[in-house]
């Protein structure tokens, strides 16, 4: 992140202070190392103790001189280990070789100093002042000078350590603290500047986050709308072919119903006479051929519907049932067509054959009505457009129903027609010939109620 002008100034000032502060700290560190090499933890205390040791031995020297010159006797001072310096020597330890040499060199003069003092006290006890003066000048004064010289050397080392310590303390407390305060002030300024920049960046980030959130919501809504539109178009692309196939099947079912009405009309025509029966059978044959073609078309449409694997399982099951029923119906119609071809050769068909044909037509009509009901259920599953198509195709159901009613009426007439036929003059022969014709017909076309159950 680039620095602002104010931040750059503060940073440059801090960079100028840090080298000087580091150099001062290095100097303080060197002073402490020198102080550590002297190995005096408390120079002030050691300096005070050495001054006291020197004063004590000087006082003993003055007392000895007064005792010799003035006769002022005193006791004590004759034991080197009992004095303050002697006790200090017993506990003294140091890693400074210079101090160690001075202390070791002071042990012998210090002992001679106290031994000579004891000898002078004994000599003065005998009243020999001259001998005491001689002992003082030849023994005590040289020992005292050596001890005081060593005291002075130790005092000088302690003073040097004190000087190092004072310099280190002054540099730490004054100059280093000044650099520290100035550096902390610059750091505080830099922190304040960075906090201000951070707050502005946070505000900008919050604003950007809100904008991104709004864009995300809009994108999500747009995605949902596009998904719904895509789903609608996909559904339309699947439903339209199914609806077209269902409409084709519905048309085929209506045509089958119409063909059933034609079969009923042809059956009625058979009851009116042998001459009209042949023409009616020919019309029935053509109608059955048309029915066969429509049934094949229905089967093909059903197979097309089965090819749509994305349709639901229920639709596949219904279409499979319709396809199987259509195939069975086609087989039945082919059998009827074969029978009609044979019936064209028989011109003496009796009223019983007409009634059986009427019964077969009724069964065929009921199957056509069942097919229309299954097609209506399939249309209901397709959707609202399929429902509209189903409503339009209920009108042919009414026509089919009318055809069935008309056919029922004709069927009753056909059942009554045999009673109106003229009996032949010779009933016996005629009956025999009728039985022969009937047996002959049944041998050619063995049609009974069980054969028409398949329809």
SULVEN-V377068 format. One record per residue. N is the residue number from 1. RES is the residue in one letter. PSI is psi in whole degrees, -180 to 180 (none if undefined). BURIAL is 1 if it has 16 or more other ideal C-beta (glycine too) atoms within 10 Angstrom, else 0. Layout:
n-><N | N>
res-><RES | RES>
psi-><PSI | PSI>
burial-><BURIAL | BURIAL>
This chain:
n-><1 | 2 | 3 | 4 | 5 | 6 | 7 | 8 | 9 | 10 | 11 | 12 | 13 | 14 | 15 | 16 | 17 | 18 | 19 | 20 | 21 | 22 | 23 | 24 | 25 | 26 | 27 | 28 | 29 | 30 | 31 | 32 | 33 | 34 | 35 | 36 | 37 | 38 | 39 | 40 | 41 | 42 | 43 | 44 | 45 | 46 | 47 | 48 | 49 | 50 | 51 | 52 | 53 | 54 | 55 | 56 | 57 | 58 | 59 | 60 | 61 | 62 | 63 | 64 | 65 | 66 | 67 | 68 | 69 | 70 | 71 | 72 | 73 | 74 | 75 | 76 | 77 | 78 | 79 | 80 | 81 | 82 | 83 | 84 | 85 | 86 | 87 | 88 | 89 | 90 | 91 | 92 | 93 | 94 | 95 | 96 | 97 | 98 | 99 | 100 | 101 | 102 | 103 | 104 | 105 | 106 | 107 | 108 | 109 | 110 | 111 | 112 | 113 | 114 | 115 | 116 | 117 | 118 | 119 | 120 | 121 | 122 | 123 | 124 | 125 | 126 | 127 | 128 | 129 | 130 | 131 | 132 | 133 | 134 | 135 | 136 | 137 | 138 | 139 | 140 | 141 | 142 | 143 | 144 | 145 | 146 | 147 | 148 | 149 | 150 | 151 | 152 | 153 | 154 | 155 | 156 | 157 | 158 | 159 | 160 | 161 | 162 | 163 | 164 | 165 | 166 | 167 | 168 | 169 | 170 | 171 | 172 | 173 | 174 | 175 | 176 | 177 | 178 | 179 | 180 | 181 | 182 | 183 | 184 | 185 | 186 | 187 | 188 | 189 | 190 | 191 | 192 | 193 | 194 | 195 | 196 | 197 | 198 | 199 | 200 | 201 | 202 | 203 | 204 | 205 | 206 | 207 | 208 | 209 | 210 | 211 | 212 | 213 | 214 | 215 | 216 | 217 | 218 | 219 | 220 | 221 | 222 | 223 | 224 | 225 | 226 | 227 | 228 | 229 | 230 | 231 | 232 | 233 | 234 | 235 | 236 | 237 | 238 | 239 | 240 | 241 | 242 | 243 | 244 | 245 | 246 | 247 | 248 | 249 | 250 | 251 | 252 | 253 | 254 | 255 | 256 | 257 | 258 | 259 | 260 | 261 | 262 | 263 | 264 | 265 | 266 | 267 | 268 | 269 | 270 | 271 | 272 | 273 | 274 | 275 | 276 | 277 | 278 | 279 | 280 | 281 | 282 | 283 | 284 | 285 | 286 | 287 | 288 | 289 | 290 | 291 | 292 | 293 | 294 | 295 | 296 | 297 | 298 | 299 | 300 | 301 | 302 | 303 | 304 | 305 | 306 | 307 | 308 | 309 | 310 | 311 | 312 | 313 | 314 | 315 | 316 | 317 | 318 | 319 | 320 | 321 | 322 | 323 | 324 | 325 | 326 | 327 | 328 | 329 | 330 | 331 | 332 | 333 | 334 | 335 | 336 | 337 | 338 | 339 | 340 | 341 | 342 | 343 | 344 | 345 | 346 | 347 | 348 | 349 | 350 | 351 | 352 | 353 | 354 | 355 | 356 | 357 | 358 | 359 | 360 | 361 | 362 | 363 | 364 | 365 | 366 | 367 | 368 | 369 | 370 | 371 | 372 | 373 | 374 | 375 | 376 | 377 | 378 | 379 | 380 | 381 | 382 | 383 | 384 | 385 | 386 | 387 | 388 | 389 | 390 | 391 | 392 | 393 | 394 | 395 | 396 | 397 | 398 | 399 | 400 | 401 | 402 | 403 | 404 | 405 | 406 | 407 | 408 | 409 | 410 | 411 | 412 | 413 | 414 | 415 | 416 | 417 | 418 | 419 | 420 | 421 | 422 | 423 | 424 | 425 | 426 | 427 | 428 | 429 | 430 | 431 | 432 | 433 | 434 | 435 | 436 | 437 | 438 | 439 | 440 | 441 | 442 | 443 | 444 | 445 | 446 | 447 | 448 | 449 | 450 | 451 | 452 | 453 | 454 | 455>
res-><X | X | X | X | X | X | X | X | X | X | X | X | X | X | X | X | X | X | X | X | X | X | X | X | X | X | X | X | X | X | X | X | X | X | X | X | X | X | X | X | X | X | X | X | X | X | X | X | X | X | X | X | X | X | X | X | X | X | X | X | X | X | X | X | X | X | X | X | X | X | X | X | X | X | X | X | X | X | X | X | X | X | X | X | X | X | X | X | X | X | X | X | X | X | X | X | X | X | X | X | X | X | X | X | X | X | X | X | X | X | X | X | X | X | X | X | X | X | X | X | X | X | X | X | X | X | X | X | X | X | X | X | X | X | X | X | X | X | X | X | X | X | X | X | X | X | X | X | X | X | X | X | X | X | X | X | X | X | X | X | X | X | X | X | X | X | X | X | X | X | X | X | X | X | X | X | X | X | X | X | X | X | X | X | X | X | X | X | X | X | X | X | X | X | X | X | X | X | X | X | X | X | X | X | X | X | X | X | X | X | X | X | X | X | X | X | X | X | X | X | X | X | X | X | X | X | X | X | X | X | X | X | X | X | X | X | X | X | X | X | X | X | X | X | X | X | X | X | X | X | X | X | X | X | X | X | X | X | X | X | X | X | X | X | X | X | X | X | X | X | X | X | X | X | X | X | X | X | X | X | X | X | X | X | X | X | X | X | X | X | X | X | X | X | X | X | X | X | X | X | X | X | X | X | X | X | X | X | X | X | X | X | X | X | X | X | X | X | X | X | X | X | X | X | X | X | X | X | X | X | X | X | X | X | X | X | X | X | X | X | X | X | X | X | X | X | X | X | X | X | X | X | X | X | X | X | X | X | X | X | X | X | X | X | X | X | X | X | X | X | X | X | X | X | X | X | X | X | X | X | X | X | X | X | X | X | X | X | X | X | X | X | X | X | X | X | X | X | X | X | X | X | X | X | X | X | X | X | X | X | X | X | X | X | X | X | X | X | X | X | X | X | X | X | X | X | X | X | X | X | X | X | X | X | X | X | X | X | X | X | X | X | X | X | X | X | X | X | X | X | X | X | X | X | X>
psi-><128 | 146 | 149 | 169 | -43 | -44 | -37 | -41 | -47 | -39 | -41 | -41 | -41 | -40 | -29 | -33 | -39 | -43 | -42 | -41 | -40 | -40 | -41 | -43 | -36 | -41 | -43 | -40 | -40 | -40 | -42 | -35 | -41 | -40 | -37 | -35 | -35 | -29 | 47 | 112 | -37 | 88 | -37 | -45 | -45 | -40 | -42 | -40 | -43 | -39 | -40 | -41 | -44 | -41 | -39 | -47 | -32 | -38 | -38 | -39 | -41 | -41 | -39 | -41 | -43 | -36 | -40 | -45 | -40 | -12 | 19 | 99 | 151 | 162 | 156 | 172 | 2 | -5 | 116 | -33 | -12 | -20 | 169 | -41 | -39 | -43 | -36 | -39 | -33 | -32 | 5 | 133 | 141 | 154 | 4 | 112 | -31 | -48 | -38 | -41 | -41 | -42 | -44 | -37 | -22 | -10 | -49 | -49 | -35 | -40 | -42 | -33 | -49 | -33 | -41 | -37 | -41 | -40 | -41 | -39 | -39 | -44 | -41 | -25 | -30 | -6 | 18 | 89 | -34 | -44 | -36 | -39 | -41 | -44 | -38 | -44 | -33 | -23 | -50 | -41 | -46 | -41 | -41 | -40 | -41 | -42 | -44 | -35 | -42 | -38 | -43 | -40 | -44 | -39 | -38 | -40 | -44 | -38 | -37 | -40 | -39 | -41 | -44 | -42 | -43 | -42 | -44 | -42 | -43 | -44 | -36 | -47 | -30 | -70 | -47 | -39 | -35 | -47 | -40 | -46 | -42 | -42 | -42 | -37 | -44 | -39 | -40 | -42 | -43 | -39 | -43 | -41 | -45 | -37 | -40 | -43 | -41 | -41 | -40 | -40 | -38 | -42 | -43 | -38 | -39 | -44 | -44 | -38 | -42 | -40 | -43 | -37 | -42 | -44 | -39 | -43 | -44 | -41 | -40 | -43 | -43 | -41 | -41 | -43 | -45 | -39 | -42 | -42 | -43 | -42 | -39 | -45 | -38 | -42 | -42 | -41 | -28 | -39 | -37 | -48 | -40 | -42 | -39 | -42 | -41 | -40 | -40 | -40 | -37 | -42 | -41 | -40 | -40 | -38 | -37 | -41 | -42 | -39 | -36 | -39 | -38 | -38 | -39 | -41 | -41 | -35 | -39 | -39 | -30 | -34 | -18 | -25 | 163 | -37 | -43 | -24 | -39 | -45 | -40 | -39 | -39 | -41 | -39 | -38 | -45 | -38 | -41 | -35 | -42 | -41 | -40 | -43 | -44 | -38 | -41 | -41 | -41 | -41 | -41 | -43 | -40 | -40 | -34 | -40 | -38 | -26 | -17 | 93 | -17 | -10 | 162 | 160 | -34 | -41 | -41 | -40 | -45 | -42 | -36 | -41 | -42 | -42 | -44 | -43 | -38 | -42 | -43 | -40 | -39 | -41 | -41 | -40 | -37 | -37 | -43 | -40 | -41 | -41 | -39 | -38 | -40 | -34 | -24 | -27 | -17 | 116 | -11 | 55 | 131 | 179 | -27 | -40 | -37 | -42 | -39 | -39 | -40 | -41 | -42 | -39 | -39 | -43 | -41 | -39 | -41 | -37 | -38 | -40 | -38 | -39 | -41 | -38 | -42 | -37 | -39 | -40 | -40 | -40 | -38 | -34 | -27 | -42 | -170 | -36 | -35 | -35 | -40 | -41 | -35 | -37 | -37 | -29 | 4 | -23 | -46 | -26 | -38 | -39 | -40 | -39 | -40 | -39 | -37 | -39 | -42 | -39 | -37 | -40 | -43 | -34 | -40 | -43 | -39 | -33 | -28 | -17 | -41 | -30 | -27 | -10 | 146 | 135 | 147 | 161 | -44 | 100 | -36 | -52 | -40 | -40 | -40 | -43 | -37 | -41 | -40 | -42 | -39 | -43 | -37 | -41 | -44 | -30 | -33 | -50 | 92 | 81 | 129 | -176 | -34 | -33 | -30 | -3 | -28 | -19 | none>
burial-><0 | 0 | 0 | 0 | 0 | 0 | 1 | 0 | 0 | 1 | 1 | 0 | 1 | 1 | 0 | 0 | 1 | 0 | 0 | 0 | 1 | 0 | 0 | 1 | 1 | 0 | 0 | 1 | 0 | 0 | 1 | 0 | 0 | 0 | 1 | 0 | 0 | 1 | 1 | 1 | 0 | 0 | 1 | 0 | 0 | 1 | 1 | 0 | 1 | 1 | 0 | 0 | 1 | 1 | 0 | 0 | 1 | 0 | 0 | 1 | 1 | 0 | 1 | 1 | 1 | 0 | 1 | 1 | 0 | 0 | 0 | 0 | 0 | 0 | 0 | 0 | 1 | 1 | 0 | 1 | 0 | 0 | 1 | 0 | 1 | 1 | 0 | 0 | 1 | 0 | 0 | 0 | 0 | 0 | 0 | 1 | 0 | 0 | 1 | 0 | 0 | 1 | 1 | 0 | 0 | 1 | 0 | 0 | 1 | 1 | 1 | 1 | 1 | 1 | 1 | 1 | 1 | 0 | 1 | 1 | 1 | 0 | 1 | 1 | 0 | 0 | 0 | 0 | 0 | 0 | 1 | 1 | 0 | 0 | 1 | 1 | 0 | 0 | 1 | 1 | 1 | 0 | 1 | 1 | 0 | 1 | 1 | 1 | 0 | 1 | 1 | 0 | 1 | 1 | 1 | 0 | 1 | 1 | 0 | 0 | 1 | 1 | 0 | 1 | 1 | 0 | 0 | 1 | 0 | 0 | 1 | 1 | 0 | 0 | 1 | 1 | 0 | 0 | 1 | 0 | 0 | 1 | 0 | 0 | 0 | 1 | 0 | 0 | 1 | 1 | 0 | 0 | 1 | 0 | 0 | 0 | 0 | 0 | 0 | 0 | 0 | 0 | 0 | 0 | 0 | 0 | 0 | 0 | 0 | 0 | 0 | 0 | 0 | 0 | 0 | 0 | 0 | 0 | 0 | 0 | 0 | 0 | 0 | 0 | 0 | 0 | 0 | 0 | 0 | 0 | 0 | 0 | 0 | 0 | 0 | 0 | 0 | 0 | 1 | 0 | 0 | 1 | 1 | 0 | 1 | 1 | 1 | 1 | 1 | 1 | 1 | 1 | 1 | 1 | 1 | 1 | 1 | 1 | 1 | 1 | 1 | 1 | 1 | 1 | 1 | 1 | 1 | 1 | 1 | 1 | 1 | 1 | 0 | 0 | 0 | 0 | 1 | 1 | 0 | 1 | 1 | 0 | 1 | 1 | 1 | 0 | 1 | 1 | 0 | 1 | 1 | 1 | 0 | 1 | 1 | 0 | 1 | 1 | 1 | 0 | 1 | 1 | 0 | 1 | 1 | 0 | 0 | 0 | 0 | 0 | 1 | 0 | 0 | 0 | 1 | 0 | 0 | 1 | 1 | 0 | 0 | 1 | 1 | 0 | 1 | 1 | 0 | 0 | 1 | 1 | 0 | 1 | 1 | 0 | 1 | 1 | 1 | 0 | 1 | 1 | 0 | 0 | 1 | 0 | 0 | 1 | 0 | 0 | 1 | 1 | 1 | 0 | 1 | 1 | 1 | 1 | 1 | 1 | 1 | 1 | 1 | 1 | 1 | 1 | 1 | 0 | 1 | 1 | 1 | 0 | 1 | 1 | 0 | 1 | 1 | 1 | 0 | 1 | 1 | 0 | 1 | 1 | 1 | 0 | 0 | 1 | 0 | 0 | 1 | 1 | 0 | 0 | 1 | 0 | 0 | 1 | 1 | 0 | 0 | 1 | 0 | 0 | 1 | 1 | 0 | 0 | 1 | 0 | 0 | 1 | 1 | 0 | 0 | 1 | 1 | 0 | 1 | 0 | 0 | 0 | 0 | 0 | 0 | 0 | 0 | 0 | 0 | 0 | 0 | 0 | 0 | 0 | 0 | 0 | 0 | 0 | 0 | 1 | 0 | 0 | 1 | 0 | 0 | 0 | 1 | 0 | 1 | 0 | 0 | 0 | 1 | 1 | 0 | 0 | 1>
